[in-house]
Amino acid sequence: MQLHKMDLVPEDHRDKVFEKQSQQIRTIAGALETMCFATSIWDETLYRAWSRIVYSLIPNVAALERQLAMLCDLCSADEVSASK
């Protein structure tokens, strides 16, 4: 779950607002595993949140990472992968 547009919340209140909203979501979700992310389109938080979500959905991440590393080596494009 993304708690988006956190940039609209005053910076000194973000942690408190995020924790309150996250707790409400966890209460509603009950026994379901829940991950919350504070995101904004103005910084890297949205990218980081989606990366973690996709990462958790891929069953064989290690194989994908090896293949991505090989692609980066072949293309000399190490900026493509943060794992390099």
N, CA, C and O atoms as a Maestro MAE file, in Angstrom:
{
 s_m_m2io_version
 :::
 2.0.0
}

f_m_ct {
 s_m_title
 :::
 protein
 m_atom[336] {
  # First column is atom index #
  i_m_mmod_type
  r_m_x_coord
  r_m_y_coord
  r_m_z_coord
  i_m_residue_number
  s_m_chain_name
  s_m_pdb_residue_name
  s_m_pdb_atom_name
  i_m_atomic_number
  :::
  1 25 0.848 -1.165 0.000 1 A "MET " " N  " 7
  2 3 0.000 0.000 0.000 1 A "MET " " CA " 6
  3 2 0.894 1.229 0.000 1 A "MET " " C  " 6
  4 15 1.840 1.327 0.782 1 A "MET " " O  " 8
  5 25 0.587 2.145 -0.873 2 A "GLN " " N  " 7
  6 3 1.328 3.396 -0.899 2 A "GLN " " CA " 6
  7 2 0.497 4.489 -0.260 2 A "GLN " " C  " 6
  8 15 -0.683 4.650 -0.568 2 A "GLN " " O  " 8
  9 25 1.112 5.225 0.619 3 A "LEU " " N  " 7
  10 3 0.508 6.441 1.143 3 A "LEU " " CA " 6
  11 2 1.149 7.558 0.330 3 A "LEU " " C  " 6
  12 15 2.248 8.027 0.629 3 A "LEU " " O  " 8
  13 25 0.426 7.965 -0.705 4 A "HIS " " N  " 7
  14 3 1.014 8.846 -1.708 4 A "HIS " " CA " 6
  15 2 0.776 10.313 -1.385 4 A "HIS " " C  " 6
  16 15 -0.081 10.673 -0.578 4 A "HIS " " O  " 8
  17 25 1.566 11.136 -2.043 5 A "LYS " " N  " 7
  18 3 1.529 12.597 -1.912 5 A "LYS " " CA " 6
  19 2 1.949 13.041 -0.511 5 A "LYS " " C  " 6
  20 15 1.406 14.000 0.039 5 A "LYS " " O  " 8
  21 25 2.904 12.343 0.045 6 A "MET " " N  " 7
  22 3 3.405 12.717 1.365 6 A "MET " " CA " 6
  23 2 4.069 14.083 1.340 6 A "MET " " C  " 6
  24 15 4.246 14.701 2.390 6 A "MET " " O  " 8
  25 25 4.441 14.569 0.153 7 A "ASP " " N  " 7
  26 3 5.043 15.893 0.053 7 A "ASP " " CA " 6
  27 2 4.037 16.990 0.426 7 A "ASP " " C  " 6
  28 15 4.434 18.118 0.717 7 A "ASP " " O  " 8
  29 25 2.738 16.663 0.417 8 A "LEU " " N  " 7
  30 3 1.716 17.636 0.797 8 A "LEU " " CA " 6
  31 2 1.574 17.762 2.315 8 A "LEU " " C  " 6
  32 15 0.941 18.698 2.804 8 A "LEU " " O  " 8
  33 25 2.158 16.825 3.055 9 A "VAL " " N  " 7
  34 3 2.117 16.852 4.517 9 A "VAL " " CA " 6
  35 2 3.352 17.628 4.993 9 A "VAL " " C  " 6
  36 15 4.457 17.373 4.514 9 A "VAL " " O  " 8
  37 25 3.183 18.559 5.916 10 A "PRO " " N  " 7
  38 3 4.356 19.282 6.429 10 A "PRO " " CA " 6
  39 2 5.428 18.298 6.897 10 A "PRO " " C  " 6
  40 15 5.133 17.296 7.548 10 A "PRO " " O  " 8
  41 25 6.654 18.602 6.556 11 A "GLU " " N  " 7
  42 3 7.759 17.666 6.800 11 A "GLU " " CA " 6
  43 2 7.859 17.226 8.265 11 A "GLU " " C  " 6
  44 15 8.163 16.064 8.535 11 A "GLU " " O  " 8
  45 25 7.613 18.123 9.197 12 A "ASP " " N  " 7
  46 3 7.738 17.762 10.604 12 A "ASP " " CA " 6
  47 2 6.571 16.906 11.109 12 A "ASP " " C  " 6
  48 15 6.584 16.477 12.263 12 A "ASP " " O  " 8
  49 25 5.559 16.650 10.265 13 A "HIS " " N  " 7
  50 3 4.422 15.809 10.643 13 A "HIS " " CA " 6
  51 2 4.368 14.487 9.866 13 A "HIS " " C  " 6
  52 15 3.535 13.630 10.160 13 A "HIS " " O  " 8
  53 25 5.235 14.327 8.898 14 A "ARG " " N  " 7
  54 3 5.151 13.167 7.998 14 A "ARG " " CA " 6
  55 2 5.253 11.835 8.724 14 A "ARG " " C  " 6
  56 15 4.461 10.930 8.462 14 A "ARG " " O  " 8
  57 25 6.202 11.700 9.621 15 A "ASP " " N  " 7
  58 3 6.368 10.422 10.318 15 A "ASP " " CA " 6
  59 2 5.110 10.067 11.109 15 A "ASP " " C  " 6
  60 15 4.661 8.921 11.090 15 A "ASP " " O  " 8
  61 25 4.553 11.043 11.793 16 A "LYS " " N  " 7
  62 3 3.359 10.801 12.604 16 A "LYS " " CA " 6
  63 2 2.164 10.455 11.718 16 A "LYS " " C  " 6
  64 15 1.424 9.518 12.018 16 A "LYS " " O  " 8
  65 25 1.971 11.198 10.636 17 A "VAL " " N  " 7
  66 3 0.861 10.934 9.720 17 A "VAL " " CA " 6
  67 2 1.026 9.565 9.074 17 A "VAL " " C  " 6
  68 15 0.066 8.801 8.973 17 A "VAL " " O  " 8
  69 25 2.242 9.257 8.638 18 A "PHE " " N  " 7
  70 3 2.508 7.965 8.005 18 A "PHE " " CA " 6
  71 2 2.216 6.822 8.973 18 A "PHE " " C  " 6
  72 15 1.572 5.842 8.598 18 A "PHE " " O  " 8
  73 25 2.679 6.940 10.202 19 A "GLU " " N  " 7
  74 3 2.456 5.876 11.184 19 A "GLU " " CA " 6
  75 2 0.971 5.701 11.474 19 A "GLU " " C  " 6
  76 15 0.486 4.574 11.573 19 A "GLU " " O  " 8
  77 25 0.251 6.800 11.611 20 A "LYS " " N  " 7
  78 3 -1.184 6.732 11.886 20 A "LYS " " CA " 6
  79 2 -1.932 6.058 10.737 20 A "LYS " " C  " 6
  80 15 -2.757 5.175 10.970 20 A "LYS " " O  " 8
  81 25 -1.650 6.466 9.503 21 A "GLN " " N  " 7
  82 3 -2.315 5.890 8.342 21 A "GLN " " CA " 6
  83 2 -1.928 4.419 8.160 21 A "GLN " " C  " 6
  84 15 -2.772 3.587 7.827 21 A "GLN " " O  " 8
  85 25 -0.659 4.110 8.379 22 A "SER " " N  " 7
  86 3 -0.198 2.722 8.268 22 A "SER " " CA " 6
  87 2 -0.915 1.834 9.272 22 A "SER " " C  " 6
  88 15 -1.323 0.718 8.950 22 A "SER " " O  " 8
  89 25 -1.064 2.335 10.485 23 A "GLN " " N  " 7
  90 3 -1.749 1.550 11.522 23 A "GLN " " CA " 6
  91 2 -3.206 1.312 11.153 23 A "GLN " " C  " 6
  92 15 -3.726 0.220 11.378 23 A "GLN " " O  " 8
  93 25 -3.867 2.308 10.594 24 A "GLN " " N  " 7
  94 3 -5.256 2.130 10.162 24 A "GLN " " CA " 6
  95 2 -5.356 1.060 9.080 24 A "GLN " " C  " 6
  96 15 -6.269 0.234 9.098 24 A "GLN " " O  " 8
  97 25 -4.426 1.079 8.149 25 A "ILE " " N  " 7
  98 3 -4.420 0.088 7.069 25 A "ILE " " CA " 6
  99 2 -4.178 -1.302 7.641 25 A "ILE " " C  " 6
  100 15 -4.858 -2.255 7.261 25 A "ILE " " O  " 8
  101 25 -3.214 -1.427 8.555 26 A "ARG " " N  " 7
  102 3 -2.925 -2.735 9.163 26 A "ARG " " CA " 6
  103 2 -4.123 -3.257 9.959 26 A "ARG " " C  " 6
  104 15 -4.390 -4.459 9.960 26 A "ARG " " O  " 8
  105 25 -4.830 -2.375 10.623 27 A "THR " " N  " 7
  106 3 -6.016 -2.768 11.380 27 A "THR " " CA " 6
  107 2 -7.078 -3.326 10.432 27 A "THR " " C  " 6
  108 15 -7.681 -4.363 10.708 27 A "THR " " O  " 8
  109 25 -7.300 -2.641 9.329 28 A "ILE " " N  " 7
  110 3 -8.296 -3.090 8.346 28 A "ILE " " CA " 6
  111 2 -7.854 -4.395 7.690 28 A "ILE " " C  " 6
  112 15 -8.673 -5.282 7.448 28 A "ILE " " O  " 8
  113 25 -6.562 -4.507 7.405 29 A "ALA " " N  " 7
  114 3 -6.034 -5.686 6.717 29 A "ALA " " CA " 6
  115 2 -6.061 -6.931 7.604 29 A "ALA " " C  " 6
  116 15 -6.080 -8.053 7.097 29 A "ALA " " O  " 8
  117 25 -6.064 -6.743 8.899 30 A "GLY " " N  " 7
  118 3 -6.101 -7.883 9.811 30 A "GLY " " CA " 6
  119 2 -4.876 -8.759 9.675 30 A "GLY " " C  " 6
  120 15 -3.753 -8.291 9.864 30 A "GLY " " O  " 8
  121 25 -5.078 -10.033 9.347 31 A "ALA " " N  " 7
  122 3 -3.986 -11.004 9.275 31 A "ALA " " CA " 6
  123 2 -3.197 -10.925 7.970 31 A "ALA " " C  " 6
  124 15 -2.153 -11.567 7.847 31 A "ALA " " O  " 8
  125 25 -3.672 -10.158 7.001 32 A "LEU " " N  " 7
  126 3 -2.951 -10.047 5.728 32 A "LEU " " CA " 6
  127 2 -1.631 -9.303 5.926 32 A "LEU " " C  " 6
  128 15 -1.576 -8.289 6.622 32 A "LEU " " O  " 8
  129 25 -0.577 -9.818 5.309 33 A "GLU " " N  " 7
  130 3 0.711 -9.142 5.385 33 A "GLU " " CA " 6
  131 2 0.615 -7.807 4.652 33 A "GLU " " C  " 6
  132 15 0.140 -7.748 3.517 33 A "GLU " " O  " 8
  133 25 1.061 -6.752 5.297 34 A "THR " " N  " 7
  134 3 0.910 -5.413 4.745 34 A "THR " " CA " 6
  135 2 2.230 -4.668 4.784 34 A "THR " " C  " 6
  136 15 2.923 -4.670 5.802 34 A "THR " " O  " 8
  137 25 2.578 -4.027 3.670 35 A "MET " " N  " 7
  138 3 3.741 -3.143 3.608 35 A "MET " " CA " 6
  139 2 3.238 -1.769 3.199 35 A "MET " " C  " 6
  140 15 2.482 -1.648 2.235 35 A "MET " " O  " 8
  141 25 3.646 -0.743 3.913 36 A "CYS " " N  " 7
  142 3 3.237 0.621 3.591 36 A "CYS " " CA " 6
  143 2 4.466 1.424 3.178 36 A "CYS " " C  " 6
  144 15 5.558 1.239 3.716 36 A "CYS " " O  " 8
  145 25 4.265 2.319 2.211 37 A "PHE " " N  " 7
  146 3 5.331 3.160 1.709 37 A "PHE " " CA " 6
  147 2 4.850 4.596 1.646 37 A "PHE " " C  " 6
  148 15 3.754 4.857 1.150 37 A "PHE " " O  " 8
  149 25 5.640 5.523 2.134 38 A "ALA " " N  " 7
  150 3 5.343 6.950 2.013 38 A "ALA " " CA " 6
  151 2 5.983 7.418 0.710 38 A "ALA " " C  " 6
  152 15 7.204 7.364 0.570 38 A "ALA " " O  " 8
  153 25 5.171 7.880 -0.247 39 A "THR " " N  " 7
  154 3 5.708 8.210 -1.556 39 A "THR " " CA " 6
  155 2 5.330 9.609 -2.020 39 A "THR " " C  " 6
  156 15 4.410 10.242 -1.502 39 A "THR " " O  " 8
  157 25 6.074 10.057 -3.009 40 A "SER " " N  " 7
  158 3 5.860 11.356 -3.643 40 A "SER " " CA " 6
  159 2 6.381 11.262 -5.075 40 A "SER " " C  " 6
  160 15 7.313 10.506 -5.348 40 A "SER " " O  " 8
  161 25 5.791 12.017 -5.978 41 A "ILE " " N  " 7
  162 3 6.329 12.024 -7.348 41 A "ILE " " CA " 6
  163 2 7.554 12.920 -7.458 41 A "ILE " " C  " 6
  164 15 8.214 12.944 -8.497 41 A "ILE " " O  " 8
  165 25 7.862 13.652 -6.405 42 A "TRP " " N  " 7
  166 3 8.939 14.639 -6.464 42 A "TRP " " CA " 6
  167 2 10.287 14.100 -6.011 42 A "TRP " " C  " 6
  168 15 11.272 14.837 -6.037 42 A "TRP " " O  " 8
  169 25 10.364 12.857 -5.601 43 A "ASP " " N  " 7
  170 3 11.648 12.282 -5.214 43 A "ASP " " CA " 6
  171 2 11.653 10.794 -5.556 43 A "ASP " " C  " 6
  172 15 10.755 10.315 -6.247 43 A "ASP " " O  " 8
  173 25 12.648 10.067 -5.081 44 A "GLU " " N  " 7
  174 3 12.826 8.660 -5.442 44 A "GLU " " CA " 6
  175 2 11.912 7.702 -4.693 44 A "GLU " " C  " 6
  176 15 11.967 6.500 -4.954 44 A "GLU " " O  " 8
  177 25 11.082 8.170 -3.782 45 A "THR " " N  " 7
  178 3 10.286 7.278 -2.939 45 A "THR " " CA " 6
  179 2 9.297 6.432 -3.735 45 A "THR " " C  " 6
  180 15 9.086 5.263 -3.410 45 A "THR " " O  " 8
  181 25 8.696 6.997 -4.762 46 A "LEU " " N  " 7
  182 3 7.732 6.240 -5.563 46 A "LEU " " CA " 6
  183 2 8.434 5.099 -6.295 46 A "LEU " " C  " 6
  184 15 7.948 3.968 -6.303 46 A "LEU " " O  " 8
  185 25 9.568 5.395 -6.906 47 A "TYR " " N  " 7
  186 3 10.358 4.366 -7.592 47 A "TYR " " CA " 6
  187 2 10.788 3.273 -6.618 47 A "TYR " " C  " 6
  188 15 10.693 2.084 -6.923 47 A "TYR " " O  " 8
  189 25 11.262 3.686 -5.440 48 A "ARG " " N  " 7
  190 3 11.722 2.722 -4.446 48 A "ARG " " CA " 6
  191 2 10.577 1.820 -3.979 48 A "ARG " " C  " 6
  192 15 10.758 0.613 -3.822 48 A "ARG " " O  " 8
  193 25 9.408 2.406 -3.759 49 A "ALA " " N  " 7
  194 3 8.256 1.610 -3.313 49 A "ALA " " CA " 6
  195 2 7.876 0.581 -4.365 49 A "ALA " " C  " 6
  196 15 7.711 -0.598 -4.050 49 A "ALA " " O  " 8
  197 25 7.736 1.016 -5.618 50 A "TRP " " N  " 7
  198 3 7.355 0.074 -6.676 50 A "TRP " " CA " 6
  199 2 8.421 -0.987 -6.888 50 A "TRP " " C  " 6
  200 15 8.096 -2.139 -7.177 50 A "TRP " " O  " 8
  201 25 9.680 -0.621 -6.750 51 A "SER " " N  " 7
  202 3 10.760 -1.604 -6.877 51 A "SER " " CA " 6
  203 2 10.634 -2.684 -5.814 51 A "SER " " C  " 6
  204 15 10.793 -3.867 -6.114 51 A "SER " " O  " 8
  205 25 10.353 -2.295 -4.588 52 A "ARG " " N  " 7
  206 3 10.200 -3.282 -3.513 52 A "ARG " " CA " 6
  207 2 8.980 -4.166 -3.731 52 A "ARG " " C  " 6
  208 15 9.010 -5.361 -3.436 52 A "ARG " " O  " 8
  209 25 7.904 -3.574 -4.252 53 A "ILE " " N  " 7
  210 3 6.699 -4.358 -4.528 53 A "ILE " " CA " 6
  211 2 6.981 -5.388 -5.613 53 A "ILE " " C  " 6
  212 15 6.674 -6.569 -5.446 53 A "ILE " " O  " 8
  213 25 7.561 -4.947 -6.717 54 A "VAL " " N  " 7
  214 3 7.874 -5.871 -7.815 54 A "VAL " " CA " 6
  215 2 8.854 -6.936 -7.343 54 A "VAL " " C  " 6
  216 15 8.691 -8.115 -7.657 54 A "VAL " " O  " 8
  217 25 9.862 -6.530 -6.599 55 A "TYR " " N  " 7
  218 3 10.864 -7.455 -6.082 55 A "TYR " " CA " 6
  219 2 10.213 -8.565 -5.255 55 A "TYR " " C  " 6
  220 15 10.608 -9.728 -5.341 55 A "TYR " " O  " 8
  221 25 9.212 -8.194 -4.455 56 A "SER " " N  " 7
  222 3 8.557 -9.198 -3.612 56 A "SER " " CA " 6
  223 2 7.670 -10.144 -4.426 56 A "SER " " C  " 6
  224 15 7.345 -11.235 -3.957 56 A "SER " " O  " 8
  225 25 7.282 -9.749 -5.621 57 A "LEU " " N  " 7
  226 3 6.403 -10.578 -6.445 57 A "LEU " " CA " 6
  227 2 7.155 -11.563 -7.338 57 A "LEU " " C  " 6
  228 15 6.564 -12.506 -7.863 57 A "LEU " " O  " 8
  229 25 8.430 -11.348 -7.505 58 A "ILE " " N  " 7
  230 3 9.218 -12.200 -8.399 58 A "ILE " " CA " 6
  231 2 9.733 -13.402 -7.606 58 A "ILE " " C  " 6
  232 15 10.492 -13.238 -6.651 58 A "ILE " " O  " 8
  233 25 9.317 -14.620 -8.003 59 A "PRO " " N  " 7
  234 3 9.669 -15.800 -7.215 59 A "PRO " " CA " 6
  235 2 11.153 -16.160 -7.245 59 A "PRO " " C  " 6
  236 15 11.666 -16.699 -6.264 59 A "PRO " " O  " 8
  237 25 11.844 -15.880 -8.327 60 A "ASN " " N  " 7
  238 3 13.247 -16.279 -8.423 60 A "ASN " " CA " 6
  239 2 14.103 -15.052 -8.709 60 A "ASN " " C  " 6
  240 15 14.642 -14.897 -9.805 60 A "ASN " " O  " 8
  241 25 14.219 -14.192 -7.717 61 A "VAL " " N  " 7
  242 3 14.931 -12.935 -7.872 61 A "VAL " " CA " 6
  243 2 16.412 -13.159 -8.174 61 A "VAL " " C  " 6
  244 15 16.999 -12.427 -8.971 61 A "VAL " " O  " 8
  245 25 17.005 -14.145 -7.557 62 A "ALA " " N  " 7
  246 3 18.443 -14.386 -7.745 62 A "ALA " " CA " 6
  247 2 18.762 -14.643 -9.223 62 A "ALA " " C  " 6
  248 15 19.737 -14.103 -9.745 62 A "ALA " " O  " 8
  249 25 17.955 -15.455 -9.894 63 A "ALA " " N  " 7
  250 3 18.187 -15.738 -11.310 63 A "ALA " " CA " 6
  251 2 18.012 -14.475 -12.147 63 A "ALA " " C  " 6
  252 15 18.793 -14.226 -13.065 63 A "ALA " " O  " 8
  253 25 17.009 -13.691 -11.840 64 A "LEU " " N  " 7
  254 3 16.786 -12.444 -12.569 64 A "LEU " " CA " 6
  255 2 17.952 -11.480 -12.367 64 A "LEU " " C  " 6
  256 15 18.388 -10.821 -13.311 64 A "LEU " " O  " 8
  257 25 18.453 -11.397 -11.140 65 A "GLU " " N  " 7
  258 3 19.589 -10.516 -10.872 65 A "GLU " " CA " 6
  259 2 20.834 -10.950 -11.633 65 A "GLU " " C  " 6
  260 15 21.571 -10.111 -12.151 65 A "GLU " " O  " 8
  261 25 21.072 -12.260 -11.703 66 A "ARG " " N  " 7
  262 3 22.229 -12.761 -12.469 66 A "ARG " " CA " 6
  263 2 22.088 -12.405 -13.943 66 A "ARG " " C  " 6
  264 15 23.047 -11.962 -14.576 66 A "ARG " " O  " 8
  265 25 20.890 -12.600 -14.488 67 A "GLN " " N  " 7
  266 3 20.666 -12.283 -15.896 67 A "GLN " " CA " 6
  267 2 20.775 -10.786 -16.162 67 A "GLN " " C  " 6
  268 15 21.301 -10.380 -17.198 67 A "GLN " " O  " 8
  269 25 20.292 -9.974 -15.251 68 A "LEU " " N  " 7
  270 3 20.411 -8.534 -15.404 68 A "LEU " " CA " 6
  271 2 21.875 -8.106 -15.359 68 A "LEU " " C  " 6
  272 15 22.292 -7.231 -16.117 68 A "LEU " " O  " 8
  273 25 22.650 -8.720 -14.475 69 A "ALA " " N  " 7
  274 3 24.079 -8.410 -14.394 69 A "ALA " " CA " 6
  275 2 24.779 -8.776 -15.705 69 A "ALA " " C  " 6
  276 15 25.632 -8.030 -16.187 69 A "ALA " " O  " 8
  277 25 24.412 -9.937 -16.285 70 A "MET " " N  " 7
  278 3 24.995 -10.336 -17.574 70 A "MET " " CA " 6
  279 2 24.620 -9.336 -18.661 70 A "MET " " C  " 6
  280 15 25.468 -8.958 -19.469 70 A "MET " " O  " 8
  281 25 23.353 -8.900 -18.692 71 A "LEU " " N  " 7
  282 3 22.919 -7.915 -19.676 71 A "LEU " " CA " 6
  283 2 23.701 -6.610 -19.518 71 A "LEU " " C  " 6
  284 15 24.137 -6.015 -20.503 71 A "LEU " " O  " 8
  285 25 23.870 -6.178 -18.280 72 A "CYS " " N  " 7
  286 3 24.629 -4.951 -18.028 72 A "CYS " " CA " 6
  287 2 26.070 -5.079 -18.520 72 A "CYS " " C  " 6
  288 15 26.611 -4.147 -19.115 72 A "CYS " " O  " 8
  289 25 26.687 -6.231 -18.271 73 A "ASP " " N  " 7
  290 3 28.054 -6.455 -18.741 73 A "ASP " " CA " 6
  291 2 28.131 -6.430 -20.262 73 A "ASP " " C  " 6
  292 15 29.020 -5.802 -20.837 73 A "ASP " " O  " 8
  293 25 27.201 -7.112 -20.902 74 A "LEU " " N  " 7
  294 3 27.196 -7.167 -22.366 74 A "LEU " " CA " 6
  295 2 26.972 -5.805 -22.996 74 A "LEU " " C  " 6
  296 15 27.547 -5.497 -24.039 74 A "LEU " " O  " 8
  297 25 26.148 -4.999 -22.372 75 A "CYS " " N  " 7
  298 3 25.797 -3.686 -22.931 75 A "CYS " " CA " 6
  299 2 26.669 -2.561 -22.379 75 A "CYS " " C  " 6
  300 15 26.538 -1.410 -22.797 75 A "CYS " " O  " 8
  301 25 27.549 -2.886 -21.452 76 A "SER " " N  " 7
  302 3 28.325 -1.861 -20.759 76 A "SER " " CA " 6
  303 2 27.410 -0.775 -20.193 76 A "SER " " C  " 6
  304 15 27.697 0.419 -20.286 76 A "SER " " O  " 8
  305 25 26.305 -1.224 -19.609 77 A "ALA " " N  " 7
  306 3 25.289 -0.299 -19.093 77 A "ALA " " CA " 6
  307 2 25.054 -0.545 -17.618 77 A "ALA " " C  " 6
  308 15 23.942 -0.884 -17.213 77 A "ALA " " O  " 8
  309 25 26.086 -0.378 -16.814 78 A "ASP " " N  " 7
  310 3 25.943 -0.670 -15.391 78 A "ASP " " CA " 6
  311 2 25.017 0.307 -14.666 78 A "ASP " " C  " 6
  312 15 24.627 0.033 -13.531 78 A "ASP " " O  " 8
  313 25 24.652 1.426 -15.272 79 A "GLU " " N  " 7
  314 3 23.710 2.334 -14.627 79 A "GLU " " CA " 6
  315 2 22.285 1.770 -14.644 79 A "GLU " " C  " 6
  316 15 21.407 2.317 -13.977 79 A "GLU " " O  " 8
  317 25 22.041 0.704 -15.380 80 A "VAL " " N  " 7
  318 3 20.725 0.072 -15.468 80 A "VAL " " CA " 6
  319 2 20.386 -0.633 -14.159 80 A "VAL " " C  " 6
  320 15 19.215 -0.724 -13.790 80 A "VAL " " O  " 8
  321 25 21.384 -1.124 -13.465 81 A "SER " " N  " 7
  322 3 21.141 -1.968 -12.300 81 A "SER " " CA " 6
  323 2 21.771 -1.386 -11.057 81 A "SER " " C  " 6
  324 15 22.956 -1.050 -11.048 81 A "SER " " O  " 8
  325 25 20.968 -1.266 -9.991 82 A "ALA " " N  " 7
  326 3 21.487 -0.804 -8.709 82 A "ALA " " CA " 6
  327 2 22.273 -1.900 -7.995 82 A "ALA " " C  " 6
  328 15 23.026 -1.620 -7.062 82 A "ALA " " O  " 8
  329 25 22.097 -3.159 -8.437 83 A "SER " " N  " 7
  330 3 22.771 -4.260 -7.751 83 A "SER " " CA " 6
  331 2 24.225 -4.388 -8.190 83 A "SER " " C  " 6
  332 15 24.972 -5.184 -7.621 83 A "SER " " O  " 8
  333 25 24.624 -3.638 -9.168 84 A "LYS " " N  " 7
  334 3 25.995 -3.720 -9.662 84 A "LYS " " CA " 6
  335 2 26.956 -2.875 -8.894 84 A "LYS " " C  " 6
  336 15 28.146 -2.853 -9.208 84 A "LYS " " O  " 8
  :::
 }
 m_bond[335] {
  # First column is bond index #
  i_m_from
  i_m_to
  i_m_order
  :::
  1 1 2 1
  2 2 3 1
  3 3 4 2
  4 3 5 1
  5 5 6 1
  6 6 7 1
  7 7 8 2
  8 7 9 1
  9 9 10 1
  10 10 11 1
  11 11 12 2
  12 11 13 1
  13 13 14 1
  14 14 15 1
  15 15 16 2
  16 15 17 1
  17 17 18 1
  18 18 19 1
  19 19 20 2
  20 19 21 1
  21 21 22 1
  22 22 23 1
  23 23 24 2
  24 23 25 1
  25 25 26 1
  26 26 27 1
  27 27 28 2
  28 27 29 1
  29 29 30 1
  30 30 31 1
  31 31 32 2
  32 31 33 1
  33 33 34 1
  34 34 35 1
  35 35 36 2
  36 35 37 1
  37 37 38 1
  38 38 39 1
  39 39 40 2
  40 39 41 1
  41 41 42 1
  42 42 43 1
  43 43 44 2
  44 43 45 1
  45 45 46 1
  46 46 47 1
  47 47 48 2
  48 47 49 1
  49 49 50 1
  50 50 51 1
  51 51 52 2
  52 51 53 1
  53 53 54 1
  54 54 55 1
  55 55 56 2
  56 55 57 1
  57 57 58 1
  58 58 59 1
  59 59 60 2
  60 59 61 1
  61 61 62 1
  62 62 63 1
  63 63 64 2
  64 63 65 1
  65 65 66 1
  66 66 67 1
  67 67 68 2
  68 67 69 1
  69 69 70 1
  70 70 71 1
  71 71 72 2
  72 71 73 1
  73 73 74 1
  74 74 75 1
  75 75 76 2
  76 75 77 1
  77 77 78 1
  78 78 79 1
  79 79 80 2
  80 79 81 1
  81 81 82 1
  82 82 83 1
  83 83 84 2
  84 83 85 1
  85 85 86 1
  86 86 87 1
  87 87 88 2
  88 87 89 1
  89 89 90 1
  90 90 91 1
  91 91 92 2
  92 91 93 1
  93 93 94 1
  94 94 95 1
  95 95 96 2
  96 95 97 1
  97 97 98 1
  98 98 99 1
  99 99 100 2
  100 99 101 1
  101 101 102 1
  102 102 103 1
  103 103 104 2
  104 103 105 1
  105 105 106 1
  106 106 107 1
  107 107 108 2
  108 107 109 1
  109 109 110 1
  110 110 111 1
  111 111 112 2
  112 111 113 1
  113 113 114 1
  114 114 115 1
  115 115 116 2
  116 115 117 1
  117 117 118 1
  118 118 119 1
  119 119 120 2
  120 119 121 1
  121 121 122 1
  122 122 123 1
  123 123 124 2
  124 123 125 1
  125 125 126 1
  126 126 127 1
  127 127 128 2
  128 127 129 1
  129 129 130 1
  130 130 131 1
  131 131 132 2
  132 131 133 1
  133 133 134 1
  134 134 135 1
  135 135 136 2
  136 135 137 1
  137 137 138 1
  138 138 139 1
  139 139 140 2
  140 139 141 1
  141 141 142 1
  142 142 143 1
  143 143 144 2
  144 143 145 1
  145 145 146 1
  146 146 147 1
  147 147 148 2
  148 147 149 1
  149 149 150 1
  150 150 151 1
  151 151 152 2
  152 151 153 1
  153 153 154 1
  154 154 155 1
  155 155 156 2
  156 155 157 1
  157 157 158 1
  158 158 159 1
  159 159 160 2
  160 159 161 1
  161 161 162 1
  162 162 163 1
  163 163 164 2
  164 163 165 1
  165 165 166 1
  166 166 167 1
  167 167 168 2
  168 167 169 1
  169 169 170 1
  170 170 171 1
  171 171 172 2
  172 171 173 1
  173 173 174 1
  174 174 175 1
  175 175 176 2
  176 175 177 1
  177 177 178 1
  178 178 179 1
  179 179 180 2
  180 179 181 1
  181 181 182 1
  182 182 183 1
  183 183 184 2
  184 183 185 1
  185 185 186 1
  186 186 187 1
  187 187 188 2
  188 187 189 1
  189 189 190 1
  190 190 191 1
  191 191 192 2
  192 191 193 1
  193 193 194 1
  194 194 195 1
  195 195 196 2
  196 195 197 1
  197 197 198 1
  198 198 199 1
  199 199 200 2
  200 199 201 1
  201 201 202 1
  202 202 203 1
  203 203 204 2
  204 203 205 1
  205 205 206 1
  206 206 207 1
  207 207 208 2
  208 207 209 1
  209 209 210 1
  210 210 211 1
  211 211 212 2
  212 211 213 1
  213 213 214 1
  214 214 215 1
  215 215 216 2
  216 215 217 1
  217 217 218 1
  218 218 219 1
  219 219 220 2
  220 219 221 1
  221 221 222 1
  222 222 223 1
  223 223 224 2
  224 223 225 1
  225 225 226 1
  226 226 227 1
  227 227 228 2
  228 227 229 1
  229 229 230 1
  230 230 231 1
  231 231 232 2
  232 231 233 1
  233 233 234 1
  234 234 235 1
  235 235 236 2
  236 235 237 1
  237 237 238 1
  238 238 239 1
  239 239 240 2
  240 239 241 1
  241 241 242 1
  242 242 243 1
  243 243 244 2
  244 243 245 1
  245 245 246 1
  246 246 247 1
  247 247 248 2
  248 247 249 1
  249 249 250 1
  250 250 251 1
  251 251 252 2
  252 251 253 1
  253 253 254 1
  254 254 255 1
  255 255 256 2
  256 255 257 1
  257 257 258 1
  258 258 259 1
  259 259 260 2
  260 259 261 1
  261 261 262 1
  262 262 263 1
  263 263 264 2
  264 263 265 1
  265 265 266 1
  266 266 267 1
  267 267 268 2
  268 267 269 1
  269 269 270 1
  270 270 271 1
  271 271 272 2
  272 271 273 1
  273 273 274 1
  274 274 275 1
  275 275 276 2
  276 275 277 1
  277 277 278 1
  278 278 279 1
  279 279 280 2
  280 279 281 1
  281 281 282 1
  282 282 283 1
  283 283 284 2
  284 283 285 1
  285 285 286 1
  286 286 287 1
  287 287 288 2
  288 287 289 1
  289 289 290 1
  290 290 291 1
  291 291 292 2
  292 291 293 1
  293 293 294 1
  294 294 295 1
  295 295 296 2
  296 295 297 1
  297 297 298 1
  298 298 299 1
  299 299 300 2
  300 299 301 1
  301 301 302 1
  302 302 303 1
  303 303 304 2
  304 303 305 1
  305 305 306 1
  306 306 307 1
  307 307 308 2
  308 307 309 1
  309 309 310 1
  310 310 311 1
  311 311 312 2
  312 311 313 1
  313 313 314 1
  314 314 315 1
  315 315 316 2
  316 315 317 1
  317 317 318 1
  318 318 319 1
  319 319 320 2
  320 319 321 1
  321 321 322 1
  322 322 323 1
  323 323 324 2
  324 323 325 1
  325 325 326 1
  326 326 327 1
  327 327 328 2
  328 327 329 1
  329 329 330 1
  330 330 331 1
  331 331 332 2
  332 331 333 1
  333 333 334 1
  334 334 335 1
  335 335 336 2
  :::
 }
}
